[in-house]
């Protein structure tokens, strides 16, 4: 009888104890993918400012402090550049950031990338690629986030809204960094386009950049919000219901490109 009571007590203790993670699974506060636009619509100065903004943000003590202040004190970070597609050599793979040293190592990799751009602006392809990076990472994360920057609407590939919705359905939060330093005269509401057509998920937000001087501080602010999980408090850009946006406008404007996803646009 005594042995049976001891066995029951041991079973109760086992049920109350937290389940240990497998040895190959790292617990992190957030898995964060940085998706950076390098399309031809970005001039060399804008591209250099954008690159410097990410490098400075990753090195900044406030970013590192935000990482260390989390529950686990570390995040998982990946980076890729995109335009009409995502090329194999445009990706910096997953790395755990848990200190100034690891953050600087990642920033060095970003800074060392060659400057280059190519045609097309496929936000949908970028979101799909980012979603793929977040699947099966081997991390145990409370949140999964895609941070996407860009200076124009989706104009090639699947509809951006369907790709956005598919990512959100998997529990991914998408935040946007629309760049309006040289806004297109035919597409002046890129900030609202991002708010209504690109971002999604609990606490998602849009942080527009309207001037070159805002790059560094805006990127740093955005990364800190994402690492801290404070998107709900950010309220950076509410959706303006009075400014409805055609989420297929970019595809409609790109009539010279034959796109199998939108054959009706070529008629």
CORURUR-V852242 format. One record per residue. N is the residue number from 1. SS is DSSP state (helix for helix, strand for strand, loop for the rest). PHI is phi in degrees with one decimal (* if undefined). Layout:
# CORURUR-V852242
N|SS|PHI ; N|SS|PHI
This chain:
# CORURUR-V852242
1|loop|* ; 2|helix|-63.9 ; 3|helix|-64.1 ; 4|helix|-65.8 ; 5|helix|-64.3 ; 6|helix|-62.7 ; 7|helix|-63.0 ; 8|helix|-62.8 ; 9|helix|-62.9 ; 10|helix|-64.7 ; 11|helix|-64.0 ; 12|helix|-61.9 ; 13|helix|-63.1 ; 14|helix|-63.4 ; 15|helix|-67.8 ; 16|helix|-79.3 ; 17|loop|-72.9 ; 18|loop|-65.9 ; 19|loop|-77.0 ; 20|loop|-73.4 ; 21|loop|-74.1 ; 22|loop|-55.6 ; 23|loop|-62.4 ; 24|loop|-94.7 ; 25|loop|-109.0 ; 26|strand|-99.8 ; 27|strand|-81.9 ; 28|strand|-135.7 ; 29|strand|-75.9 ; 30|strand|-154.1 ; 31|strand|-97.8 ; 32|strand|-122.4 ; 33|strand|-105.8 ; 34|strand|-99.1 ; 35|strand|-110.1 ; 36|strand|-114.4 ; 37|strand|-71.1 ; 38|loop|-127.8 ; 39|strand|-67.1 ; 40|loop|-63.9 ; 41|loop|-69.8 ; 42|loop|-85.0 ; 43|loop|-76.6 ; 44|helix|-62.0 ; 45|helix|-66.9 ; 46|helix|-62.0 ; 47|helix|-62.7 ; 48|helix|-64.5 ; 49|helix|-65.4 ; 50|helix|-62.6 ; 51|helix|-59.7 ; 52|helix|-62.6 ; 53|helix|-61.2 ; 54|helix|-67.3 ; 55|helix|-62.8 ; 56|helix|-64.7 ; 57|helix|-64.6 ; 58|helix|-66.4 ; 59|helix|-86.8 ; 60|loop|-69.5 ; 61|helix|-57.1 ; 62|helix|-67.6 ; 63|helix|-66.5 ; 64|helix|-63.3 ; 65|helix|-62.8 ; 66|helix|-63.6 ; 67|helix|-62.4 ; 68|helix|-68.5 ; 69|loop|-81.0 ; 70|loop|-72.6 ; 71|loop|-59.8 ; 72|loop|-97.3 ; 73|loop|76.9 ; 74|loop|-158.0 ; 75|strand|-129.9 ; 76|strand|-109.2 ; 77|strand|-130.0 ; 78|strand|-135.2 ; 79|strand|-143.0 ; 80|strand|-150.4 ; 81|strand|-110.0 ; 82|strand|-143.8 ; 83|loop|-146.1 ; 84|loop|-72.7 ; 85|loop|-152.3 ; 86|loop|-119.8 ; 87|loop|-88.4 ; 88|helix|-58.0 ; 89|helix|-87.8 ; 90|helix|-98.5 ; 91|strand|-115.1 ; 92|strand|-108.4 ; 93|strand|-69.5 ; 94|strand|-59.6 ; 95|strand|-143.3 ; 96|strand|-80.4 ; 97|strand|-108.8 ; 98|loop|-142.4 ; 99|loop|-165.0 ; 100|helix|-62.9 ; 101|helix|-64.2 ; 102|helix|-68.9 ; 103|helix|-65.6 ; 104|helix|-66.5 ; 105|helix|-61.6 ; 106|helix|-66.0 ; 107|helix|-60.7 ; 108|helix|-61.0 ; 109|helix|-65.6 ; 110|helix|-65.5 ; 111|helix|-64.0 ; 112|loop|-81.4 ; 113|loop|-68.1 ; 114|loop|-68.7 ; 115|loop|-80.2 ; 116|loop|-163.9 ; 117|loop|-147.0 ; 118|strand|-154.2 ; 119|loop|-73.6 ; 120|loop|92.1 ; 121|loop|-135.2 ; 122|loop|-110.8 ; 123|helix|-60.6 ; 124|helix|-62.8 ; 125|helix|-64.3 ; 126|helix|-63.0 ; 127|helix|-65.2 ; 128|helix|-64.8 ; 129|helix|-65.5 ; 130|helix|-61.8 ; 131|helix|-61.8 ; 132|helix|-62.6 ; 133|helix|-62.7 ; 134|helix|-82.0 ; 135|loop|-87.9 ; 136|loop|67.8 ; 137|loop|-73.4 ; 138|loop|88.9 ; 139|strand|-101.0 ; 140|strand|-105.8 ; 141|strand|-121.3 ; 142|strand|-73.8 ; 143|strand|-139.2 ; 144|strand|-126.5 ; 145|strand|-133.9 ; 146|strand|-109.1 ; 147|strand|-107.8 ; 148|strand|-116.5 ; 149|strand|-109.4 ; 150|strand|179.8 ; 151|loop|-119.9 ; 152|loop|-161.1 ; 153|loop|-79.7 ; 154|loop|-60.5 ; 155|loop|-133.7 ; 156|loop|-157.0 ; 157|loop|92.9 ; 158|loop|-62.3 ; 159|loop|-58.1 ; 160|helix|-65.2 ; 161|helix|-66.8 ; 162|helix|-68.0 ; 163|helix|-69.3 ; 164|helix|-59.3 ; 165|helix|-63.6 ; 166|helix|-65.3 ; 167|helix|-67.0 ; 168|helix|-63.5 ; 169|helix|-62.9 ; 170|loop|-91.9 ; 171|loop|87.5 ; 172|strand|-91.5 ; 173|strand|-97.1 ; 174|strand|-116.6 ; 175|strand|-114.5 ; 176|strand|-120.2 ; 177|strand|-127.1 ; 178|strand|-71.4 ; 179|strand|-105.4 ; 180|loop|-118.2 ; 181|loop|-66.5 ; 182|loop|-125.5 ; 183|loop|-63.6 ; 184|strand|-68.3 ; 185|loop|-65.8 ; 186|loop|-98.9 ; 187|strand|-145.4 ; 188|loop|-91.4 ; 189|loop|-114.2 ; 190|helix|-63.3 ; 191|helix|-63.2 ; 192|helix|-71.5 ; 193|helix|-60.3 ; 194|helix|-64.0 ; 195|helix|-65.7 ; 196|helix|-96.6 ; 197|helix|-117.2 ; 198|helix|-112.7 ; 199|loop|-79.6 ; 200|strand|-179.0 ; 201|loop|99.8 ; 202|loop|-59.1 ; 203|loop|76.7 ; 204|loop|-65.9 ; 205|loop|-153.9 ; 206|strand|-122.2 ; 207|loop|-124.8 ; 208|loop|-73.4 ; 209|strand|-116.7 ; 210|loop|-104.7 ; 211|loop|-143.3 ; 212|helix|-58.9 ; 213|helix|-67.1 ; 214|helix|-87.7 ; 215|helix|-53.2 ; 216|helix|-61.5 ; 217|helix|-69.4 ; 218|helix|-66.4 ; 219|helix|-65.2 ; 220|helix|-62.8 ; 221|helix|-60.6 ; 222|helix|-63.6 ; 223|helix|-63.8 ; 224|helix|-65.6 ; 225|helix|-60.8 ; 226|helix|-70.7 ; 227|helix|-66.8 ; 228|helix|-81.4 ; 229|loop|70.3 ; 230|loop|-102.8 ; 231|helix|-57.3 ; 232|helix|-63.0 ; 233|helix|-92.2 ; 234|helix|-70.4 ; 235|loop|47.7 ; 236|loop|-67.6 ; 237|loop|-147.7 ; 238|loop|-70.7 ; 239|loop|-69.1 ; 240|loop|-93.5 ; 241|loop|-64.5 ; 242|loop|-80.7 ; 243|loop|-120.9 ; 244|loop|-63.9 ; 245|loop|-116.9 ; 246|loop|-81.8 ; 247|loop|-71.9 ; 248|loop|-105.6 ; 249|helix|-60.9 ; 250|helix|-61.5 ; 251|helix|-67.4 ; 252|helix|-67.2 ; 253|helix|-76.2 ; 254|loop|-96.3 ; 255|loop|-71.0 ; 256|loop|-78.3 ; 257|loop|-104.5 ; 258|loop|-81.0 ; 259|loop|-122.2 ; 260|helix|-63.2 ; 261|helix|-79.5 ; 262|helix|-132.7 ; 263|helix|-61.7 ; 264|helix|-68.2 ; 265|helix|-75.7 ; 266|helix|-92.1 ; 267|loop|-79.8
